């Protein structure tokens, strides 16, 4: 089965929806306009049930098939939020809101799932129930977690769940997936070094937090290079250093360091947390200072279930003729929370030769819409075949 003909017919409409969403980006949970559009379209398509305010501003549509002999329920998820980036594409549909931009393609994900929902509501060619999930707050807000905590899976009886993300650099309309860990756990750390500030001309009267910060920045690199097993995946990146004084002649009272840890296993996640804290306290004690340490947990590792990955790959091969093995990446994705609740899989859809994700010149490639819609709809029809 190649791309479904219906999506070729709907291509212009779905592209227009996507470009409208792109022009009006919304961030985090404040996706009120987007959620309202999604709700209106799902009702217009004839979904059997449309529920709002799941995970604050999430929207869920229920589409029942022409039969329900086994009580099967499959969920499909798309994210709706944008990023705090100033757009530089120059496109006619470019963001109309300064400092906000759909730089990750969630506008395309939402539009494709809307297209799939319209097709599924029209045809009902499946035995069971399809749940279309439109999630806010993927970009650092853990909207997937909030939807799960609002009872998403149990309330709608979801048994397995699938999602996709566009991939710049992968040929347009092609697919890639891998079983097991595919995207990293994304944690943050914040370290506040406290010393004794003073005049830069009299360093002997101070406990120099700037010197502590310099030593700590170098020492943190050894967490990966000298503590982690070389065959494991682990990243520790120091990304910001802020001193309490910016004056050239002041040794600061305190310095704050921030960074991120990316890992592919619980063992590496815990090792990084422990060693960062141990190294920090060792250096501050050496210099006579002290430290406050914060390590809030972010998104978990995204782990594709083996069986469901096979299903997703088979459908991708039907749609595109092939499906590549996706690489592991150290970026994070809060669909991981949904995959902790139910078995499922997350697949990459090639965006072609575009700017990278989160880049001010990125734009979703509308030419891949039929392929993405076809994969989403076919996941439902394949997993819940009519006898």
C-alpha positions in Angstrom: 0.0 0.0 0.0 1.5 3.3 -1.0 0.3 6.7 0.2 -3.4 6.7 0.6 -5.2 8.5 -2.3 -7.5 10.4 0.2 -4.5 12.2 1.6 -3.4 13.3 -1.9 -6.9 14.8 -2.2 -6.7 16.4 1.2 -3.1 17.6 0.8 -3.9 21.2 0.1 -6.3 21.5 3.0 -3.9 19.9 5.5 -1.0 22.1 4.2 -3.2 25.2 4.8 -4.0 24.0 8.3 -0.3 23.5 9.0 0.7 26.9 7.6 -2.0 28.6 9.7 -0.7 26.9 12.8 2.8 27.9 11.8 1.9 31.5 11.5 0.3 31.5 15.0 2.7 29.6 17.3 2.0 29.0 20.9 4.3 27.9 23.7 4.1 25.3 26.5 0.6 24.8 27.8 -0.6 28.2 26.4 -1.8 26.6 23.2 -5.4 27.8 23.4 -5.9 28.9 19.8 -4.3 25.6 18.5 -6.4 23.5 20.9 -9.5 25.3 19.9 -8.8 24.7 16.2 -8.1 21.0 16.9 -11.3 20.7 18.9 -13.4 22.4 16.2 -12.0 20.2 13.4 -12.4 17.0 15.3 -16.1 17.8 16.0 -16.6 18.8 12.3 -15.0 15.4 11.2 -17.7 13.6 13.3 -15.5 12.1 16.0 -17.7 10.2 18.4 -16.3 12.1 21.4 -14.0 15.1 21.8 -12.5 15.9 25.2 -10.6 19.0 26.1 -8.4 20.0 29.1 -6.6 16.7 29.4 -3.1 17.7 30.7 -4.3 21.3 31.0 -4.8 22.2 27.3 -4.6 18.8 25.6 -7.4 17.6 23.3 -8.4 14.0 22.7 -10.7 12.6 20.0 -12.4 9.2 20.0 -13.2 7.5 16.7 -15.0 4.2 16.8 -14.6 1.7 13.9 -17.3 0.0 12.0 -16.9 -3.0 14.3 -15.7 -3.6 17.9 -15.4 -7.3 18.2 -12.3 -7.5 20.4 -12.3 -4.2 22.3 -9.0 -3.0 20.8 -8.0 0.6 21.4 -5.0 2.3 19.7 -3.7 5.8 20.4 -2.0 8.2 18.1 -0.3 11.2 19.5 0.9 14.6 18.1 2.4 17.6 19.9 1.1 21.1 19.4 3.6 23.6 21.0 6.2 25.9 19.5 9.5 27.3 20.7 10.7 30.7 22.0 12.7 31.4 18.8 12.6 34.4 16.4 11.8 33.0 12.9 14.2 33.7 10.0 12.6 31.7 7.2 11.0 34.5 5.2 8.2 32.2 4.3 4.8 33.7 3.5 3.4 31.7 6.4 6.1 32.8 8.8 5.3 33.4 12.5 3.3 36.6 13.1 4.3 36.5 16.8 7.8 37.9 17.5 10.0 35.5 19.5 7.8 32.5 18.9 8.2 29.9 16.2 7.3 26.4 15.1 11.0 25.4 14.8 10.4 21.7 15.5 7.6 20.9 13.2 4.8 20.3 15.7 2.6 22.3 13.4 3.1 19.6 10.9 2.6 16.8 13.4 -0.7 18.3 14.5 -1.9 18.9 10.9 -1.0 15.3 9.9 -2.9 13.8 12.8 -5.9 16.0 12.0 -5.7 14.7 8.5 -5.6 11.1 9.7 -8.5 11.8 12.1 -10.6 13.1 9.2 -9.9 10.0 7.1 -10.5 7.6 10.0 -13.8 9.3 10.9 -14.9 9.1 7.2 -14.0 5.5 6.5 -14.2 3.8 9.9 -12.4 0.8 8.3 -11.2 -0.7 11.5 -12.4 -3.0 14.3 -12.0 -1.2 17.5 -11.4 2.4 18.7 -8.9 5.0 17.6 -7.8 7.7 20.1 -6.2 10.8 18.6 -4.1 12.7 21.2 -3.1 16.3 20.7 -0.6 17.2 23.4 0.6 20.5 24.7 4.0 21.3 26.3 6.4 18.9 24.7 9.2 21.4 24.6 10.4 21.2 28.1 7.1 21.3 29.9 6.4 17.6 30.2 2.9 17.8 28.7 2.9 14.1 28.0 3.4 13.4 31.7 0.6 15.7 32.6 -1.8 14.0 30.2 -0.9 10.7 31.6 -1.4 11.9 35.2 -4.8 13.2 34.1 -5.7 9.6 33.4 -5.3 9.6 29.6 -4.5 5.9 29.2 -7.1 4.5 31.6 -9.9 7.0 30.8 -9.8 6.1 27.1 -8.7 2.5 27.5 -5.6 2.9 25.3 -3.8 -0.4 24.9 -0.9 0.7 22.7 0.2 4.2 21.5 2.2 5.5 18.5 3.8 8.8 17.5 6.1 10.3 14.9 8.5 13.2 14.5 9.9 14.8 11.4 13.6 14.4 10.7 15.6 16.9 8.7 18.3 15.2 6.7 16.3 12.0 6.3 14.9 11.8 2.7 11.5 13.4 2.4 8.7 10.9 3.1 11.0 8.1 4.2 10.9 6.5 7.7 13.4 5.4 10.3 12.9 3.6 13.7 14.7 1.4 16.1 13.5 -0.9 18.9 14.6 -0.2 22.5 16.2 3.0 23.7 16.0 5.6 20.9 16.1 9.0 22.7 17.8 10.1 25.8 16.7 10.9 29.3 17.1 14.7 29.7 18.0 16.0 33.1 19.2 19.4 34.3 21.6 20.4 37.0 22.1 23.7 38.8 25.1 24.2 41.1 25.4 27.3 43.3 28.9 27.9 44.6 29.2 30.1 47.7 32.5 31.6 48.8 33.6 34.9 50.3 33.5 37.8 47.9 35.8 40.8 48.0 38.2 43.1 46.2 40.0 41.5 43.3 43.2 43.3 44.4 43.1 41.3 47.7 42.3 37.7 46.7 43.9 36.4 49.9 40.9 37.8 51.8 38.4 35.9 49.7 37.2 32.5 48.9 37.2 32.8 45.1 34.1 31.3 43.6 35.2 32.2 40.0 38.3 30.0 40.5 36.1 27.2 41.9 33.8 27.5 38.9 36.7 27.2 36.5 38.1 24.1 38.2 34.6 22.6 38.4 33.9 23.2 34.7 37.0 21.2 33.7 36.4 18.5 36.4 32.9 17.8 35.3 34.2 16.6 31.9 35.7 13.6 33.7 32.3 12.2 34.7 31.9 10.9 31.1 35.6 10.4 30.2 36.7 8.7 33.4 33.6 7.4 35.3 31.2 6.2 32.6 31.7 2.9 30.7 33.0 4.0 27.3 30.4 1.8 25.5 27.6 3.5 27.3 25.9 6.7 26.0 26.3 9.7 28.4 26.6 13.4 27.9 27.3 16.0 30.6 27.3 19.5 29.2 28.0 22.7 31.2 25.9 25.3 29.4 25.8 28.5 31.6 27.9 30.2 34.2 26.5 33.3 36.0 28.4 35.3 38.7 26.8 37.5 41.3 29.0 40.4 40.2 30.0 41.4 36.7 32.5 44.0 37.8 36.2 43.6 36.7 37.5 44.3 40.2 35.2 42.1 42.3 35.6 38.5 43.3 32.0 37.3 43.3 30.3 36.0 46.4 28.6 33.3 44.4 28.6 31.6 41.0 25.8 29.6 39.5 26.5 26.8 37.0 23.8 25.1 34.9 23.9 22.3 32.5 22.3 19.1 31.1 22.8 15.4 31.4 21.7 13.0 28.7 21.7 9.3 29.3 20.3 6.1 27.8 20.0 4.0 30.9 19.0 4.3 34.6 22.5 3.3 35.6 24.2 6.1 33.6 21.6 8.6 34.8 22.3 7.7 38.5 26.1 7.6 37.9 26.0 11.1 36.5 23.9 12.5 39.3 26.2 11.0 42.0 29.5 11.9 40.4 28.5 15.5 39.6 27.5 16.0 43.2 30.7 14.3 44.5 33.0 16.3 42.2 31.2 19.5 43.1 31.6 19.0 46.9 35.2 17.9 46.5 36.2 21.0 44.7 34.3 23.4 47.0 35.8 21.8 50.1 39.3 22.1 48.6 38.9 25.8 48.1 37.0 26.5 51.3 33.6 27.2 49.9 30.3 25.3 49.8 27.8 24.3 47.2 24.0 23.9 46.8 23.2 21.2 44.3 19.9 20.7 42.4 19.3 17.9 39.9 15.7 17.9 38.8 14.7 14.9 36.7 13.6 15.7 33.1 12.2 13.4 30.5 12.9 9.6 30.8 14.6 7.5 28.1 12.3 7.0 25.2 12.1 3.2 24.8 10.3 1.6 21.8 8.6 -1.7 22.6 10.0 -4.5 20.5 6.7 -5.9 19.2 5.1 -2.5 18.5 8.2 -1.3 16.8 7.9 -4.2 14.4 4.3 -3.2 13.7 5.3 0.5 13.1 8.2 -0.6 10.7 5.9 -2.9 8.7 3.4 -0.1 8.2 6.3 2.3 7.2 7.4 -0.2 4.6 3.9 -0.4 3.2 3.7 3.4 2.9 7.3 4.3 1.8 8.7 1.0 0.5 11.4 0.9 3.1 12.2 1.8 6.7 15.7 2.6 7.9 17.3 1.8 11.3 17.2 5.1 13.2 20.3 6.1 15.2 20.2 6.7 18.9 20.1 10.4 19.6 20.8 12.3 22.8 17.8 14.6 22.4 14.8 14.1 24.6 11.1 13.6 23.9 8.3 13.5 26.4 6.4 10.9 24.4 8.6 8.7 26.6 6.1 9.2 29.4 3.4 7.7 27.3 5.6 4.8 26.4 6.1 4.2 30.1 2.4 3.8 30.5 1.6 1.6 27.4 3.6 -0.3 24.8 4.1 1.6 21.6 6.6 3.1 19.2 7.9 6.4 18.0 9.1 6.7 14.4 11.0 9.3 12.4 9.6 10.8 9.1 12.1 12.3 6.7 11.7 16.1 6.3 14.3 16.2 3.4 17.1 18.8 3.1 15.9 21.4 5.5 17.4 23.4 8.3 17.8 21.5 11.5 15.2 21.3 14.3 15.2 24.3 16.6 16.9 26.4 14.0 15.4 29.9 13.1 15.4 28.9 9.4 13.7 25.5 9.9 10.3 24.9 8.2 8.2 21.7 8.1 8.1 20.2 4.6 4.5 20.1 3.5 5.3 17.5 0.8 5.7 14.8 3.5 2.1 15.3 4.8 0.6 12.4 2.7 3.2 10.0 3.9 2.8 11.0 7.6 -1.0 10.9 7.4 -0.9 7.5 5.7 1.3 6.0 8.3 -0.9 7.3 11.2 -4.1 6.0 9.6 -2.6 2.7 8.5 -1.4 2.0 12.1 -5.0 2.0 13.1 -6.2 0.0 10.2 -3.4 -2.5 10.5 -3.5 -3.0 14.2 -7.4 -3.3 14.2 -8.1 -5.0 11.0 -11.7 -5.6 10.0 -12.3 -9.4 9.7 
